[in-house]
């Protein structure tokens, strides 16, 4: 795993999605929660995968988080993530899939 950025997150209780615009906002105005340094892979063109429910998902980011991250219990499908690359690029996305079973790292897609 190569570290090339960091991430921040908002727990599901902090995030509300406006059904008309599709935009996310914080319910209580709280700030982003600190994540940790991680590996951010931007996938262009977007990749597709079929979930266990048979639904097709599209994602642009693979994020690999060290297993020692203490906030792993706060990560779940639907959580809003902000990635900040070492080059200063920032982007936000919703977690679409999460792999907690790997022994070396936590992987999420969004």
C-alpha positions in Angstrom: 0.0 0.0 0.0 1.4 3.4 -1.0 0.2 6.5 0.9 -0.8 9.3 -1.4 -3.5 11.2 0.5 -5.9 11.2 3.4 -9.6 11.0 3.9 -12.3 12.5 6.1 -15.8 11.2 6.7 -19.2 12.1 8.0 -21.3 9.5 9.8 -24.7 8.6 8.5 -26.4 10.5 11.3 -24.6 13.7 10.2 -25.5 13.6 6.5 -28.8 14.3 4.9 -29.5 14.1 1.1 -31.8 16.5 -0.5 -34.1 14.3 -2.7 -34.7 17.2 -5.2 -31.1 18.1 -5.9 -29.3 15.0 -4.8 -26.8 17.1 -2.9 -25.6 16.2 0.6 -25.5 18.5 3.6 -24.7 18.0 7.3 -27.8 17.8 9.5 -26.2 19.5 12.5 -23.6 21.6 10.8 -20.8 19.5 12.2 -17.5 19.3 10.5 -15.8 16.3 8.8 -14.5 13.7 11.1 -10.8 13.0 10.7 -9.8 9.8 8.9 -6.2 8.9 8.3 -3.6 8.7 5.6 -4.5 6.2 2.9 -4.0 5.1 -0.7 -6.4 6.8 -3.1 -6.7 5.3 -6.6 -8.8 7.3 -9.1 -10.3 5.0 -11.7 -10.9 6.5 -15.1 -13.1 5.5 -16.8 -15.4 4.5 -14.0 -15.5 0.8 -13.1 -18.7 -1.2 -12.7 -19.5 -4.1 -10.4 -22.6 -6.0 -9.5 -23.5 -6.2 -5.8 -24.7 -9.1 -3.9 -28.3 -7.8 -4.4 -27.8 -7.9 -8.2 -27.7 -4.1 -8.6 -25.0 -2.6 -10.8 -22.8 0.0 -9.2 -20.3 2.4 -10.8 -17.4 3.9 -8.9 -14.4 6.2 -9.5 -12.4 5.7 -6.4 -10.7 2.8 -4.6 -9.5 3.8 -1.2 -7.2 1.6 0.8 -7.1 2.4 4.6 -4.6 0.9 7.0 -6.2 -1.7 9.4 -5.1 0.4 12.4 -7.7 3.1 11.6 -9.7 3.4 14.8 -12.9 4.8 13.2 -13.6 1.7 11.2 -16.9 1.2 13.0 -18.1 4.5 11.5 -17.5 3.4 7.9 -20.6 1.9 6.2 -22.3 1.9 2.8 -23.8 5.4 2.3 -21.3 7.3 4.5 -20.0 10.4 2.8 -16.2 10.4 2.2 -13.9 13.3 1.3 -10.5 12.3 -0.2 -7.6 14.7 -0.3 -4.7 13.7 -2.6 -1.1 14.6 -1.9 -1.3 16.8 -5.0 -4.1 18.8 -3.3 -7.1 17.5 -5.3 -10.2 17.0 -3.2 -13.3 15.0 -4.0 -16.4 13.8 -2.2 -18.4 10.6 -2.7 -20.6 8.1 -1.0 -19.3 4.7 0.0 -20.9 2.1 -2.4 -19.0 -1.0 -1.2 -16.7 -1.8 1.7 -14.3 -4.7 2.3 -13.4 -5.2 5.9 -12.2 -8.8 5.5 -8.8 -8.2 4.0 -6.1 -8.7 6.6 -3.8 -5.9 5.3 -6.2 -3.0 4.8 -9.8 -1.8 4.6 -10.9 -1.2 1.0 -13.8 1.0 0.0 -15.3 2.0 -3.3 -17.1 5.1 -4.2 
